[in-house]
Amino acid sequence: MPETNYQSIKEYIRERVDSGFDPVYLIFGEEFLYQQVTRELLNAIIPDPARQKHNYEVVNHREEGQVSDVIERMNTYSFFSEKKIMELRDATVFVASHNQGNVLQKIKQQYENNNFEKAAKQFLNLLSRLQIDMADISDETISDKFNISDDQATDIDLIKTLCAYCTERHLPVPASGDDADRLKNAINHGFPEQNFLFITTDTVDKRKALYKIIKRIGTVIDCSIPKGNRKADVDVQQRFLQQHMRQFLKKHNKQIDSKAFELIFKMIGFDLRAFNANLEKLVDYAKDREYITADDVHAVLIRTRQDPIYELTGALSDRDTLKTLHYMSSLLASGFHYLQILTAMTNQIRKLLVIKGFLGSQYGSNWHPGIGYDQFRQMIIPLIVKYDEELIEKLAYHQNALKGKFESPECKKQKKPATDLMIAKNPNNPYPIFQQFLRSKKYSKKDLFTAFEALNHADVKLKTSGQPPASILEEVVFKICGNLDYQH
């Protein structure tokens, strides 16, 4: 049976109207897209909206037992031999220990976009799928339980923060079960002829037996768009949004200039729901005018991209007490969790400390605060890349020694550990690195160690003292930005 993508769905439906549709569809990737594809398939299989109300049912995959319930309903014949569709929405049946990194990244995105409750819910579902209890997670077990390196600091901090959040609110881990195996057996056994199963999800594992059985018996539809910040990923995002925008505006007899599109993307980022909603606002605002301009975008759109967290870390790097307090207060007022803010500050101090390590190494002698950007790009970036490579080697050596693989042959075969301690994760984008180096002069090494101590005390207070989180965070900002060794 075929694999296809969201761009070919109309052609696929035209071909299947006469030959018939498959009993099961796996539709995965971008939520906005897979819901759109699901709707088109639904309308093709059951064109009558009145019949859809009775013969189409959505089950959100959140609790144990729901997959069994879906299977039971799928094996029930509908009245009058009518077509019936069940959708298992947001399915987590493809999560396993070897692909949980993708899920962690999606949880991190929710966390960074201030969707703290959704991040916590997804985290608890991940624990359920991996059969991990909250009591099993500790500083010593996180790396092994989640199959991540000890040096992947941001992932480890994220897990600790979410554990504290869930424990504080007494949020339980849902009961676990082998839903993937149940679903695979049911699909292999077959459903009544007029019954169709849609499985929608953002994460798949093509190595799983469930994926292979769906591909053999049904159809897989890929709705994925790269979510990264690399230039190649951003280019794909922009091309997709431009294509989507042209199709949308054509229905309304509108056009938009390139500057207006660039401004929308800058203000919103890659968020299909927000992008679509704001296009509708712009169409209404333009009324009878054919062209939508950058002035229209400025007049209508509200900035939805979550940039304040970067403003906070930038102000902290600059040791600007008032600005840091301002952004911290703004973030708390807009719903950011206090542990999220503490984690962001900790990660920023860690980055500055790694830069100090470079400056104190044999590679750092060519750096001085008056160096120009072009010179930095040509001379310093290659040295930073070499320093990062040495750092990764040392981390791998240390990690293997701790795990008892110091002398084992398999140590040599292992991949180098991924790490958040690298200075130049993307050497092709050196300007942000240059800015970090300029900011690093405002801290001494002792300042940064003192800052870490202050952040650690704040972490303990936030989790145990019962004091107002805002006052604890304000205290740590004053300690970091104010009374340290650095003299302006």
SULRAKA-V115712 format. One record per residue. N is the residue number from 1. RES is the residue in three letters. PSI is psi in radians with two decimals (* if undefined). OMEGA is omega in degrees with one decimal (NA if undefined). Layout:
n: {N & N}
res: {RES & RES}
psi: {PSI & PSI}
omega: {OMEGA & OMEGA}
//
This chain:
n: {1 & 2 & 3 & 4 & 5 & 6 & 7 & 8 & 9 & 10 & 11 & 12 & 13 & 14 & 15 & 16 & 17 & 18 & 19 & 20 & 21 & 22 & 23 & 24 & 25 & 26 & 27 & 28 & 29 & 30 & 31 & 32 & 33 & 34 & 35 & 36 & 37 & 38 & 39 & 40 & 41 & 42 & 43 & 44 & 45 & 46 & 47 & 48 & 49 & 50 & 51 & 52 & 53 & 54 & 55 & 56 & 57 & 58 & 59 & 60 & 61 & 62 & 63 & 64 & 65 & 66 & 67 & 68 & 69 & 70 & 71 & 72 & 73 & 74 & 75 & 76 & 77 & 78 & 79 & 80 & 81 & 82 & 83 & 84 & 85 & 86 & 87 & 88 & 89 & 90 & 91 & 92 & 93 & 94 & 95 & 96 & 97 & 98 & 99 & 100 & 101 & 102 & 103 & 104 & 105 & 106 & 107 & 108 & 109 & 110 & 111 & 112 & 113 & 114 & 115 & 116 & 117 & 118 & 119 & 120 & 121 & 122 & 123 & 124 & 125 & 126 & 127 & 128 & 129 & 130 & 131 & 132 & 133 & 134 & 135 & 136 & 137 & 138 & 139 & 140 & 141 & 142 & 143 & 144 & 145 & 146 & 147 & 148 & 149 & 150 & 151 & 152 & 153 & 154 & 155 & 156 & 157 & 158 & 159 & 160 & 161 & 162 & 163 & 164 & 165 & 166 & 167 & 168 & 169 & 170 & 171 & 172 & 173 & 174 & 175 & 176 & 177 & 178 & 179 & 180 & 181 & 182 & 183 & 184 & 185 & 186 & 187 & 188 & 189 & 190 & 191 & 192 & 193 & 194 & 195 & 196 & 197 & 198 & 199 & 200 & 201 & 202 & 203 & 204 & 205 & 206 & 207 & 208 & 209 & 210 & 211 & 212 & 213 & 214 & 215 & 216 & 217 & 218 & 219 & 220 & 221 & 222 & 223 & 224 & 225 & 226 & 227 & 228 & 229 & 230 & 231 & 232 & 233 & 234 & 235 & 236 & 237 & 238 & 239 & 240 & 241 & 242 & 243 & 244 & 245 & 246 & 247 & 248 & 249 & 250 & 251 & 252 & 253 & 254 & 255 & 256 & 257 & 258 & 259 & 260 & 261 & 262 & 263 & 264 & 265 & 266 & 267 & 268 & 269 & 270 & 271 & 272 & 273 & 274 & 275 & 276 & 277 & 278 & 279 & 280 & 281 & 282 & 283 & 284 & 285 & 286 & 287 & 288 & 289 & 290 & 291 & 292 & 293 & 294 & 295 & 296 & 297 & 298 & 299 & 300 & 301 & 302 & 303 & 304 & 305 & 306 & 307 & 308 & 309 & 310 & 311 & 312 & 313 & 314 & 315 & 316 & 317 & 318 & 319 & 320 & 321 & 322 & 323 & 324 & 325 & 326 & 327 & 328 & 329 & 330 & 331 & 332 & 333 & 334 & 335 & 336 & 337 & 338 & 339 & 340 & 341 & 342 & 343 & 344 & 345 & 346 & 347 & 348 & 349 & 350 & 351 & 352 & 353 & 354 & 355 & 356 & 357 & 358 & 359 & 360 & 361 & 362 & 363 & 364 & 365 & 366 & 367 & 368 & 369 & 370 & 371 & 372 & 373 & 374 & 375 & 376 & 377 & 378 & 379 & 380 & 381 & 382 & 383 & 384 & 385 & 386 & 387 & 388 & 389 & 390 & 391 & 392 & 393 & 394 & 395 & 396 & 397 & 398 & 399 & 400 & 401 & 402 & 403 & 404 & 405 & 406 & 407 & 408 & 409 & 410 & 411 & 412 & 413 & 414 & 415 & 416 & 417 & 418 & 419 & 420 & 421 & 422 & 423 & 424 & 425 & 426 & 427 & 428 & 429 & 430 & 431 & 432 & 433 & 434 & 435 & 436 & 437 & 438 & 439 & 440 & 441 & 442 & 443 & 444 & 445 & 446 & 447 & 448 & 449 & 450 & 451 & 452 & 453 & 454 & 455 & 456 & 457 & 458 & 459 & 460 & 461 & 462 & 463 & 464 & 465 & 466 & 467 & 468 & 469 & 470 & 471 & 472 & 473 & 474 & 475 & 476 & 477 & 478 & 479 & 480 & 481 & 482 & 483 & 484 & 485 & 486 & 487 & 488}
res: {MET & PRO & GLU & THR & ASN & TYR & GLN & SER & ILE & LYS & GLU & TYR & ILE & ARG & GLU & ARG & VAL & ASP & SER & GLY & PHE & ASP & PRO & VAL & TYR & LEU & ILE & PHE & GLY & GLU & GLU & PHE & LEU & TYR & GLN & GLN & VAL & THR & ARG & GLU & LEU & LEU & ASN & ALA & ILE & ILE & PRO & ASP & PRO & ALA & ARG & GLN & LYS & HIS & ASN & TYR & GLU & VAL & VAL & ASN & HIS & ARG & GLU & GLU & GLY & GLN & VAL & SER & ASP & VAL & ILE & GLU & ARG & MET & ASN & THR & TYR & SER & PHE & PHE & SER & GLU & LYS & LYS & ILE & MET & GLU & LEU & ARG & ASP & ALA & THR & VAL & PHE & VAL & ALA & SER & HIS & ASN & GLN & GLY & ASN & VAL & LEU & GLN & LYS & ILE & LYS & GLN & GLN & TYR & GLU & ASN & ASN & ASN & PHE & GLU & LYS & ALA & ALA & LYS & GLN & PHE & LEU & ASN & LEU & LEU & SER & ARG & LEU & GLN & ILE & ASP & MET & ALA & ASP & ILE & SER & ASP & GLU & THR & ILE & SER & ASP & LYS & PHE & ASN & ILE & SER & ASP & ASP & GLN & ALA & THR & ASP & ILE & ASP & LEU & ILE & LYS & THR & LEU & CYS & ALA & TYR & CYS & THR & GLU & ARG & HIS & LEU & PRO & VAL & PRO & ALA & SER & GLY & ASP & ASP & ALA & ASP & ARG & LEU & LYS & ASN & ALA & ILE & ASN & HIS & GLY & PHE & PRO & GLU & GLN & ASN & PHE & LEU & PHE & ILE & THR & THR & ASP & THR & VAL & ASP & LYS & ARG & LYS & ALA & LEU & TYR & LYS & ILE & ILE & LYS & ARG & ILE & GLY & THR & VAL & ILE & ASP & CYS & SER & ILE & PRO & LYS & GLY & ASN & ARG & LYS & ALA & ASP & VAL & ASP & VAL & GLN & GLN & ARG & PHE & LEU & GLN & GLN & HIS & MET & ARG & GLN & PHE & LEU & LYS & LYS & HIS & ASN & LYS & GLN & ILE & ASP & SER & LYS & ALA & PHE & GLU & LEU & ILE & PHE & LYS & MET & ILE & GLY & PHE & ASP & LEU & ARG & ALA & PHE & ASN & ALA & ASN & LEU & GLU & LYS & LEU & VAL & ASP & TYR & ALA & LYS & ASP & ARG & GLU & TYR & ILE & THR & ALA & ASP & ASP & VAL & HIS & ALA & VAL & LEU & ILE & ARG & THR & ARG & GLN & ASP & PRO & ILE & TYR & GLU & LEU & THR & GLY & ALA & LEU & SER & ASP & ARG & ASP & THR & LEU & LYS & THR & LEU & HIS & TYR & MET & SER & SER & LEU & LEU & ALA & SER & GLY & PHE & HIS & TYR & LEU & GLN & ILE & LEU & THR & ALA & MET & THR & ASN & GLN & ILE & ARG & LYS & LEU & LEU & VAL & ILE & LYS & GLY & PHE & LEU & GLY & SER & GLN & TYR & GLY & SER & ASN & TRP & HIS & PRO & GLY & ILE & GLY & TYR & ASP & GLN & PHE & ARG & GLN & MET & ILE & ILE & PRO & LEU & ILE & VAL & LYS & TYR & ASP & GLU & GLU & LEU & ILE & GLU & LYS & LEU & ALA & TYR & HIS & GLN & ASN & ALA & LEU & LYS & GLY & LYS & PHE & GLU & SER & PRO & GLU & CYS & LYS & LYS & GLN & LYS & LYS & PRO & ALA & THR & ASP & LEU & MET & ILE & ALA & LYS & ASN & PRO & ASN & ASN & PRO & TYR & PRO & ILE & PHE & GLN & GLN & PHE & LEU & ARG & SER & LYS & LYS & TYR & SER & LYS & LYS & ASP & LEU & PHE & THR & ALA & PHE & GLU & ALA & LEU & ASN & HIS & ALA & ASP & VAL & LYS & LEU & LYS & THR & SER & GLY & GLN & PRO & PRO & ALA & SER & ILE & LEU & GLU & GLU & VAL & VAL & PHE & LYS & ILE & CYS & GLY & ASN & LEU & ASP & TYR & GLN & HIS}
psi: {2.83 & 2.76 & 2.42 & -3.11 & 3.00 & -0.49 & -0.39 & 0.18 & -0.65 & -0.75 & -0.71 & -0.79 & -0.72 & -0.69 & -0.56 & -0.24 & -0.70 & -0.72 & -0.31 & 2.67 & 2.76 & 2.75 & -0.39 & 2.46 & 2.27 & 2.03 & 1.95 & 2.77 & -2.35 & 2.20 & -0.81 & -0.74 & -0.77 & -0.46 & -0.64 & -0.79 & -0.72 & -0.74 & -0.70 & -0.70 & -0.73 & -0.83 & -0.49 & -0.67 & -0.74 & 1.50 & -0.47 & 2.01 & -0.59 & -0.70 & -0.50 & -0.64 & -0.57 & -0.41 & 0.18 & 2.17 & 2.39 & 2.28 & 2.09 & 2.24 & 1.56 & -0.50 & 2.71 & 2.46 & -0.34 & -0.64 & -0.75 & -0.67 & -0.75 & -0.78 & -0.74 & -0.76 & -0.62 & -0.47 & 0.13 & 2.25 & 2.45 & 2.75 & 2.55 & 0.39 & 0.59 & 2.77 & 2.48 & 2.42 & 2.26 & 2.33 & 2.13 & 1.73 & 2.54 & 0.75 & 2.44 & 0.36 & -0.16 & 0.04 & 2.25 & 3.02 & -0.52 & -0.19 & 0.27 & -0.30 & -0.68 & -0.70 & -0.71 & -0.66 & -0.68 & -0.64 & -0.72 & -0.66 & -0.77 & -0.73 & -0.84 & -0.40 & 0.23 & 0.26 & 1.20 & -0.67 & -0.71 & -0.68 & -0.74 & -0.72 & -0.77 & -0.63 & -0.77 & -0.67 & -0.65 & -0.78 & -0.69 & -0.81 & -0.61 & -0.02 & 0.86 & 2.26 & 2.63 & -0.59 & -0.31 & -0.17 & 2.17 & 3.04 & -0.57 & -0.39 & -0.20 & -0.84 & -0.80 & -0.74 & -0.64 & 0.16 & 0.78 & 2.77 & 2.64 & -0.43 & 0.02 & 1.32 & -0.72 & -0.66 & -0.72 & -0.75 & -0.68 & -0.80 & -0.75 & -0.76 & -0.77 & -0.62 & -0.78 & -0.72 & -0.83 & -0.68 & -0.73 & -0.59 & 0.11 & 0.74 & 2.16 & 2.73 & 2.19 & 2.63 & 2.49 & 2.87 & 2.79 & 1.23 & -0.62 & -0.75 & -0.70 & -0.80 & -0.72 & -0.80 & -0.68 & -0.75 & -0.70 & -0.63 & -0.60 & 2.66 & 2.85 & 2.58 & -0.62 & 0.11 & 2.37 & 2.42 & 2.20 & 2.25 & 2.01 & 2.38 & 2.83 & -0.24 & 2.29 & 2.79 & 1.88 & -0.15 & -0.23 & 2.57 & -0.57 & -0.76 & -0.75 & -0.65 & -0.63 & -0.75 & -0.60 & -0.69 & -0.54 & -2.53 & 2.41 & 2.25 & 2.05 & 2.05 & 0.48 & 2.56 & 2.33 & 2.40 & 0.01 & 3.10 & 0.06 & 2.71 & -0.73 & -0.71 & -0.77 & -0.65 & -0.74 & -0.75 & -0.79 & -0.72 & -0.74 & -0.82 & -0.66 & -0.75 & -0.79 & -0.72 & -0.77 & -0.74 & -0.73 & -0.85 & -0.51 & -0.64 & -0.44 & 0.19 & 0.76 & 2.77 & 2.84 & 2.47 & 2.83 & -0.64 & -0.65 & -0.74 & -0.80 & -0.66 & -0.73 & -0.80 & -0.69 & -0.66 & -0.55 & -0.63 & -2.88 & 1.51 & 1.73 & -0.68 & -0.84 & -0.68 & -0.81 & -0.79 & -0.68 & -0.50 & -0.71 & -0.71 & -0.72 & -0.67 & -0.77 & -0.68 & -0.68 & -0.42 & -1.99 & -0.14 & 2.49 & -0.64 & 2.40 & 2.26 & 3.01 & -0.59 & -0.66 & -0.71 & -0.81 & -0.63 & -0.52 & -0.78 & 2.52 & 2.39 & 2.06 & -0.22 & 2.40 & 1.35 & -0.34 & -0.52 & -0.58 & -0.57 & -0.70 & -0.88 & -0.56 & -0.76 & -0.64 & -0.73 & -0.60 & -0.08 & 0.69 & 1.72 & -0.83 & -0.77 & -0.73 & -0.77 & -0.66 & -0.87 & -0.59 & -0.80 & -0.71 & -0.73 & -0.76 & -0.71 & -0.54 & 0.01 & 0.02 & 2.44 & 2.54 & -0.56 & -0.52 & -0.72 & -0.74 & -0.72 & -0.73 & -0.74 & -0.70 & -0.77 & -0.62 & -0.73 & -0.66 & -0.75 & -0.74 & -0.63 & -0.65 & -0.68 & -0.70 & -0.63 & -0.71 & -0.80 & -0.46 & -0.02 & 3.13 & -0.38 & -0.30 & -0.05 & -0.39 & -0.15 & 2.43 & 2.63 & -0.40 & 0.06 & 2.49 & 2.84 & -0.80 & -0.73 & -0.69 & -0.81 & -0.71 & -0.65 & -0.77 & -0.70 & -0.79 & -0.61 & -0.64 & -0.72 & -0.75 & -0.71 & -0.76 & -0.72 & -0.75 & -0.68 & -0.74 & -0.73 & -0.76 & -0.69 & -0.73 & -0.75 & -0.86 & -0.76 & -0.78 & -0.62 & -0.73 & -0.54 & 0.16 & 0.32 & 0.42 & -0.70 & 0.02 & 2.57 & -0.59 & -0.32 & -0.68 & -0.45 & -0.29 & 2.59 & 2.66 & 2.47 & 2.47 & 2.56 & 2.55 & 0.05 & -0.05 & 2.44 & -0.79 & 1.33 & -0.60 & 1.52 & -0.34 & -0.08 & 1.29 & -0.25 & -0.80 & -0.59 & -0.72 & -0.76 & -0.69 & -0.68 & -0.73 & -0.68 & -0.50 & -0.39 & -0.26 & -0.07 & 2.44 & 2.93 & -0.69 & -0.68 & -0.79 & -0.67 & -0.70 & -0.67 & -0.74 & -0.73 & -0.74 & -0.71 & -0.66 & -0.76 & -0.69 & -0.69 & -0.79 & -0.77 & -0.75 & -0.56 & -0.27 & -0.46 & -0.48 & 0.03 & 2.72 & 2.21 & -0.67 & -0.71 & -0.61 & -0.74 & -0.69 & -0.72 & -0.76 & -0.57 & -0.78 & -0.70 & -0.67 & -0.79 & -0.32 & -1.53 & 1.06 & -3.04 & -0.43 & 2.35 & 2.18 & *}
omega: {-167.1 & 163.1 & 178.7 & 178.3 & -174.6 & -178.4 & -177.2 & -170.9 & -179.2 & 177.9 & 178.2 & -178.3 & 178.8 & -179.9 & -173.5 & -179.1 & -179.5 & -174.7 & 178.9 & -177.0 & -178.4 & -177.7 & -177.0 & 178.6 & 170.4 & -176.1 & -170.8 & 176.0 & -178.4 & -174.2 & -179.2 & -177.9 & -176.8 & 173.6 & 177.1 & 178.7 & 178.2 & 179.5 & 179.4 & 176.7 & 178.6 & -178.6 & 179.2 & -177.7 & 177.7 & -174.5 & -174.6 & 179.9 & -179.3 & 179.4 & 177.9 & -178.3 & -176.0 & -171.0 & 176.9 & -176.6 & 179.5 & 175.0 & 177.2 & -175.1 & -177.8 & -174.8 & 176.6 & 178.1 & -176.5 & 177.4 & 177.1 & 179.1 & 178.3 & -179.8 & 180.0 & -179.6 & 178.7 & -179.9 & 177.2 & 179.6 & 178.8 & 178.4 & 174.4 & 178.2 & 178.2 & 177.4 & 179.7 & 179.4 & 171.1 & 175.0 & 171.4 & -170.7 & 179.4 & -176.6 & 178.7 & -174.5 & -179.1 & -179.4 & 176.5 & -175.1 & -176.1 & 178.4 & -177.3 & 178.6 & 177.1 & -179.9 & 177.8 & 178.3 & 179.3 & 175.2 & 179.1 & 178.3 & 177.5 & -179.7 & -177.8 & 177.5 & 174.6 & 174.7 & -169.3 & -179.7 & 178.9 & 177.9 & 179.7 & 179.6 & 178.8 & 178.6 & 178.7 & 177.0 & 176.6 & 177.4 & 179.4 & -178.8 & -178.9 & -179.5 & 176.9 & 176.4 & -178.6 & -178.6 & -179.2 & -173.4 & 176.1 & 178.9 & -176.4 & -172.2 & -174.4 & -175.4 & -178.3 & -177.2 & -175.3 & 174.3 & 178.4 & -179.3 & 179.2 & -174.8 & 177.0 & -166.9 & -175.3 & 177.6 & 179.4 & 178.2 & 178.5 & -179.5 & 178.9 & -178.6 & -179.5 & 175.4 & 179.5 & -179.7 & -177.5 & 179.1 & -179.9 & -177.5 & 178.9 & 179.7 & -175.1 & 171.9 & 179.2 & 178.7 & -176.7 & 178.4 & -176.8 & -179.3 & -177.9 & -179.0 & 178.4 & -177.2 & 178.5 & -179.0 & -179.4 & -179.8 & 179.3 & 179.6 & 177.8 & 178.8 & 173.5 & -168.0 & -175.3 & -179.4 & -177.4 & 179.3 & 171.8 & 173.4 & -178.4 & -176.7 & 176.9 & -175.1 & 174.4 & 172.8 & -174.0 & 178.4 & -176.4 & 178.3 & 179.5 & 179.2 & -177.0 & -180.0 & 176.7 & 179.2 & -178.8 & -173.8 & -174.7 & -178.6 & 176.5 & -179.7 & -176.5 & 179.1 & -173.3 & 174.4 & 179.5 & -175.2 & -173.5 & 179.5 & 176.5 & -177.9 & -179.5 & 179.3 & -179.8 & 178.2 & 178.2 & 178.9 & -178.2 & 178.7 & 179.0 & -179.0 & 178.2 & 178.2 & 178.3 & -179.4 & 179.7 & 179.1 & -179.8 & -176.5 & 179.1 & 178.8 & -177.3 & 179.7 & -179.7 & 171.7 & -178.0 & -179.8 & -173.5 & 179.9 & 179.4 & 178.6 & -179.4 & 179.2 & 177.7 & -178.2 & 179.2 & -176.8 & -172.0 & -172.3 & -178.5 & 177.4 & -171.5 & -179.4 & -179.7 & 180.0 & 179.8 & -178.5 & -178.4 & 171.9 & 177.7 & 178.0 & -178.8 & 176.9 & 178.9 & -177.5 & -178.4 & 179.5 & -174.3 & -180.0 & -178.7 & -173.4 & 172.1 & -173.2 & 176.7 & 177.2 & 176.9 & -179.9 & 178.4 & -175.5 & -167.9 & -167.6 & 172.8 & -179.0 & -178.2 & -179.5 & -173.6 & -179.3 & -174.6 & -178.9 & 177.8 & 174.5 & 178.9 & -177.0 & 176.0 & 178.5 & 178.2 & 177.9 & 179.3 & -176.6 & 177.6 & -173.2 & -175.8 & 179.6 & 179.8 & 178.2 & 179.4 & -178.1 & 177.1 & 178.7 & 179.5 & 179.7 & 178.8 & -179.5 & -178.2 & 173.5 & 176.4 & 178.7 & -175.4 & 177.6 & 176.0 & 179.0 & 178.8 & 178.8 & 179.4 & 179.0 & 179.2 & -179.8 & -179.7 & 177.4 & 177.9 & 179.2 & 179.9 & 179.6 & 177.3 & 176.9 & 176.6 & 177.3 & 177.0 & -177.0 & 178.4 & -179.1 & 178.9 & -177.3 & -170.5 & -174.1 & -179.2 & -178.9 & 167.2 & -172.4 & -178.6 & -176.9 & 179.4 & -177.1 & -178.7 & 178.4 & 177.2 & -178.4 & -175.2 & -173.4 & -169.6 & -177.6 & 177.3 & 178.2 & 177.6 & 178.6 & 178.2 & 179.2 & 178.7 & 179.5 & 178.1 & 179.6 & 179.2 & 177.8 & -180.0 & 178.5 & 178.5 & 179.1 & -178.9 & -177.7 & 179.8 & 178.0 & 179.6 & -177.8 & 177.2 & -178.5 & -174.1 & -177.1 & -173.4 & 179.6 & -176.9 & 177.9 & -176.9 & -175.6 & -174.2 & 176.2 & 175.7 & -176.2 & 171.2 & -177.6 & 174.6 & -178.2 & 178.4 & 177.5 & -174.9 & 175.4 & 177.7 & -177.7 & 179.6 & 176.8 & -169.1 & -172.8 & 177.1 & 178.4 & 177.5 & 179.1 & 178.6 & 178.1 & 178.9 & -178.9 & -174.4 & -178.5 & -177.8 & 178.4 & 167.2 & 178.6 & 179.5 & 176.4 & -175.5 & 176.1 & 177.1 & 178.4 & 177.7 & 178.7 & 178.6 & 179.4 & 178.3 & 177.2 & 179.6 & 179.3 & 179.3 & -179.6 & -178.6 & -175.3 & -172.4 & -166.9 & -175.1 & 177.0 & 178.5 & -178.5 & -177.6 & -178.2 & 177.6 & 179.1 & 177.4 & -179.6 & -178.0 & 176.7 & 178.1 & -179.4 & -177.2 & -174.3 & -172.0 & -165.6 & 173.8 & -172.7 & -173.3 & 176.7 & 179.9 & NA}
//
